[in-house]
Amino acid sequence: MAVTIEDARAIARTLPRSYEVVVRDQVKFRVGRLVYAAFSRDETIMGFGFPREERASLVAAEPEKFLLPRPSDMRYQWVDVRLAAIDADELRELLVDAWRMCVPKSVAGAYGE
């Protein structure tokens, strides 16, 4: 069930305009300068773009999977997930949805899953 950063890399490589960077020893996936996913240094937690107004209900519904971001990141449209608690299909869904928040609608619409 658990997924790894390698699973995320395989998915991110398929997303137009997506690229990987390492910032302060942390892997992040970007579109332009916008980060849509980032991994903890130990690669057990992935932060990802998610609508701010929906994150409290997501965390409340599945607290064993999802966590609120650290206080300094609460201003962003962001939430965290424990990689050990999700499977490859859910990882794909989270990454693609976060990526869609960063690309133009025409790019997102042209991407076929």
N, C-alpha and C positions, 0 to 999 in steps of 0.2 A: 504493500500500500504506500509506504513512504516514498517521497520523491526527493531528488537531489538537485543541486545546482546544474549538474550536467543535463538533466531532463529539461530544466528551464532554458539552458543554452540552445538545446536542440529546437525548442519551440521558438525562441526569440530569433533564431537565424532565418526562420521562414517569414517573419513579419517585415514588410517593406519599411524602409527608412530606420529600422531598429539597429542599434549597435551597442556593443559592450564596452564599458570603461571600468577602471579600477581607481577608486578615490579613497585615500586613507585606508588602504588594505581592505576595502569593501567593493564587491562586484555590484555594478549597477547597469541597468539596461535603459537606454535613452532613445528618444526621437528628437533630433536637434539637440537643444539644451535641456529639454524636459525629461525628467527621470520618471519612468513608469513602473519600475520594479528595482528593488535593492535588497541585498542579502546581508544578514548579520555576519560579523567576522568569522563566527564558527559555522556559518552556513546552515543553521537550523531554523532560522526565522527569515521570512521574506516579507518585506513591505511592498505594497503595491497601490497604484492609483485606484481610488474608490470614492464614489460620491460622499461628500462630508455629511450630508443630511441623512444618509442611510447607514452610516457605519455603526452607530450605537445599537440599532436593531440587529445588525449582523452579528456583532459581538455578543449581544444578549441572547440571541437565538442559538449560537454555537460557541460558547466560551472555551470549550476544549480545543477548538481550532483557531479562532480569531481573537486578536488582542487589539486594544486601542494603541495607537502609536505613542511614543514617549511624549511628554508634555510639550517639548519644543517643536514637535511635528504636528500638533493638533490643529494648527492653522491651515495645514495643507489637506488636500483631498487624498487621504492616505489611511491605510489600515494594515495590520500585520497578520500573518498566518504562520502557524507551526507546520513546517514541511512534513514532519512525521505524521501529521493528522490528515493529510490529503493524498489523493491518488493522481495519476497522470492526467486523467480527464479533467479533474477539478483544477489542476495546475494550469492546463491549457486555457480553460475558461477564464480564470483569474487574469492570466497574462494577456490574453487577447482583449478582454474587456478593458484592462488598464491601458494597453497600447492604443485602443480605439479612442480613448480620452485625449490622446496626444497628437493624433494625426488628423489631417483635413478629412472632412466627411467623404470626399471623393475617393481618397485612398482607402479609408475604412470600408466603404461600400464596395470597392473593387476587390477586396480581399475575400477569397473564398475559403471556407474551412473544410 
